[in-house]
C-alpha cells in the first residue's frame, strides 16, 4: 500500500513543518490535468522513500490559506521541506529528478548542491543556471562556459531563459560568454540595431518558436520592447488570432497590457478578431479571461464590440470561463481580479 499522505491545514505543521525527514509536498486539484499526470510519480516516490522521506498531497481547492502562505499561483506546485525550510521544485517533473533531490536532502544537501552535481541533465542545468547563487554559477561558468551556451533539451537557450525571467545579473553573466543571439533574443533585449542587421541577413526565422518561449514578436512583447516589436511587425511577423499557446503573440499581448494591445490593433488585429468573433472560435475576450488579463483590457475589449456570450472552441463563453476561474482559483489576489472580470462580463451581458 502506498505511503502517499493527504494533508490538510489541520495536520500540516505536525506532518510537514515538524518532520524529522524531508517532505515533498504536491499542491494539486481534482480538475488539474497535469496534476493527474504526476500522480503515478508521486505514488512511486512514496513507495521508494517509505520511512526515509514523506510524499504529501494537498488539495489546493480546500486549502486556500496554505496556498496563500506558500505562494501557490499555479498547479501543480511542488515544494520540498527539510527542517521546516522549503524550496520550490515545481520545474521538475520526472521521478529521477525528484529522487535525486530527496536523496540530496537526506544527505544534508540543498537544491543548489543537487543541481550542480547533475549538470549533465538538461533540467538540472537549467535550474542551476536560473536559481543557484549567482556567485556559484559564475565560478562554474568560468571553468565550463559551455554550460551557459549549449541549448537545453527542449531547444531553448540559457540566454533566452535569463532574458525572459528578467534577471539582469544572470543576463549579463551569460552575455559575457558571447552567446549567439537569436532574433527573439535581440528583440527581447531591445537591440534595435542588432535586430535590424539580423533581419537584413536572414528573416526566415521571424515566426519561429524558440524552444518553449514563443516567436520573436511574443518575446519582444513580454519584455515590453515596443521598438523591436514594431520592427518585427513591419518585417512581416505573423499575428495568429486563434493560437492559444501561453507564449503565442496574442496571449502575450493580452497579459502585457494596453500598450501591447494597441500595437496589435494598429496592425489590423481588431478587424480580424471581430470578424472571427463567432461561436466555435476563441475571441480576444475569451483569451483575455483565460490568460488573466487586467480589468482594463477586458473593459476595452467589451467596448470594442466583443461578446461576453460567444462560445469558444472548448465550449465555454468568456462569462463561463471567468466563473470557473473564480471557483477554482487558489491565489487570493488573482481571485479578486477574476471576480471583478466576472462582474464586468455579467454587467455587459445584461446591458446587451
Buried (B, 14 or more C-beta within 10 A) or exposed (E): EEBBBEBEEEEBEEBBEEBEBBBBBBBBBEEBEEBEEBBEBBBBBBEBBBEEBBBBBBBBBEBBEBBEEBEBEEBBBBBBBBEEEBBBBBEBBEBBBBBBBBBBBBEEBBBBBBBBBBBEBBBBBBBBBBBBEEEBBBEBBEEEBEBBBEBBEEEBBBBBBBBBEEBEEBBEBBBEBEBEBBBBBBBBBBBBEBBBEBBEEEBEBBBEBBBBBBBBBBBBBBBEBBEBBBBBBEBEBEBEBBBBBEBBBBBBBBBBBBEBBBBBBEBEBBEBBBEBBEEEBBBBBBBBBBBBBBBEBBBBBBEBEBBBBBBBEEEBBBBBBBBBBBEBBBBEEBBEBBBBBBEBBBEBBEEE
